[in-house]
Amino acid sequence: MVSLPCRSIAGSTKMEQNMHRHIYLAAIPAAFVAGLFVSHLSTPARAQAPDGKLTAQIIDLTAMTDADIGAQVPNMGTLRSKGLVVTSNGTVAVQTGNVPKHTHMGSDEIQYVISGSGTFWLGNEQHPIHAGDLIIVPKGTAHAGSEATSGEFKVLSIKLPPQASGDMQMMP
């Protein structure tokens, strides 16, 4: 993993925040970028087997509807989530809706905003987000969607390592 020196977003100017956003995007592993590129081609999404054996496929994330993603997760705001890849090293899911503020103590989370815009809690601050943003959430960092201003949020969520059962702590 490439480690880039940069300050927390909290004390940065708008120009520095935009520069940080571009630095983060430049640090995306080539495999992730390739996966996003091929995601625009069309095949129905099927969850990968948890045994670590991947199935070659192309998934059009932008075409996935709430019905394709599944029912709302109970007690989790308007969150809908569909696992796409499950391996011993990480998971990839497509998610829509808004989830209450929470942390994960055992997993880092990376979210790529596919559609929607509004604000997102990251740490103790709300930040404007829109389609195309990459959100990096280190273990233990409070985060949540909060106010959608244009369409419902749809994100590609990557958890490294996979989120263990009981690893979500709700925040006030």
N, C-alpha and C positions, 0 to 999 in steps of 0.2 A: 504494500500500500504506500502511496506517495504521501508524505507528510509535508504540508505547506505551511510556512509561518504566516499567521494572520491573527488579528485581534478578534475578540468577541464582537458580534454584530451590535451589541448594546451601545457601545460608545462610538460607533462609526457614523460618518456623514453619509448622506444618501449616495453620493458618488462612490465612496468606499464600499458601501453595502452592495452596490451594483458590481463593483470590481470583485468583491468577494464572491458574489453569485457566479460570476464568469470563471473565477479560479476554481470554485467547486465543480462547475460543469466540466472544466478541462480535466479534472482529476478522475472522471468516471472511467472505470475499467473498460477496456475495449470490448470485452464480452457483453457488458451491460448495454453499451451503445449499439452493438450489433443486434442484440435482442430487441431493442426498441425499434430498430430499422425494420426488422422482419415482422414485427408485430402489426404492421400496417397491411400485411397480406392476409387473406381470409381463410380460416379453418375454424370449426367449432372448438372451444376451449375444453380441455379435459385435464383434470388434476393429475399430476405426476405421482408415481408410486413412491411411498416413503422409504423404499429400500435403496434409494440413491441412483437407481437406473433411470435415466431420462429417456423420454420418447421424443423423437424429432417431430416438431410440429410448428406451425405458424398460427399465431393468435391475433386477431384484430381487436385490440383493446378498445379502440374508439367506437366500435360497433356494438360492444356489449351493453345490454340494457339491464335495468334493475332485475328484471325477470331472469336474465341469464346469470346474474351474479348470485341471486338467491334471496331468501327472506331476511328481514332485519334481525340482527343479533339481539336477543332479549337483554334489556337493561343497559344498552350501549348506545343510547341516542337513536339516530337514524342510520347507524352503520349497517352496511351489507358487505360481506366479504366472501370471495371465492378463491381458494387456494389453487394456484396454477403449477407450482413447483415445490416439492418437499424433498429435501435431501438432509443428510446428517450435518451438512455445512451451513445450510441456510434455507429460507423459504421465500417464495414470491407469491403475492396475492394481488388481485385487483379489488379495490374497495370503493364504495360510494357512500355518501352521507356525511354525517357529522358525529364525532365521538366525543364524549366528555373528556376533560383534562385528566391525564394519567401518566405514569412512568412505566418503564420496563427496566428492571435491575440486571437482567441477565442477557439482554440482546440490544445491539445497536440497531437502529431502524433508518432506512433510507426510503424516502417517498419521492416519486416523480409525479408531478401534477399533470394529469392527462387533460382534464377539462375542469371548468369552474374557476371562479376568482372570489376573493374576499380576504379575510384575515385568518391567521393561524397562530395559535399560542406556541411559542418555543421558549422554554425557560420561563421567565417571569414577564415576558412582553409579547404583545400581539404584533405580527408583521404582515404586511400586505403580500398576498401570493396570487399567482395566476398560472394558467396552463403554460407548461414549459419549465416551471421552477423545479429545482431539486432541493429537497429538504433533508438535512442530515441531522439525525437525532441520536446523540451518544447515549449509552446506557445511563439510566438515572435522571435524564433530562425530562422535565414536565413538558407535555405537548398535547395539542388537540386542535381540531378545526373549530372555528367559533362562529363566524358570520359569513355565509355565502352571499355575495352581492351579484353574481352573475352565474346562474346555473348551479346545480349541485356539484360538490367536489367529487371527482373521480381520480384516484391515485393508483399507481403501481407501488406496492409496499414490499420492501425487501427487509428481512430480519436476519441478522448475522450474530451469533448462531441462531438456529430456530428458537422461537419463543417457547419456553417451557410452560407447562400447565401451572397456573397460579402466579405467573410472572407479571401480571398487570395490576398495578396499584393505583386506585382512583384517587384523585386530588380534589380538594375543596374548590 
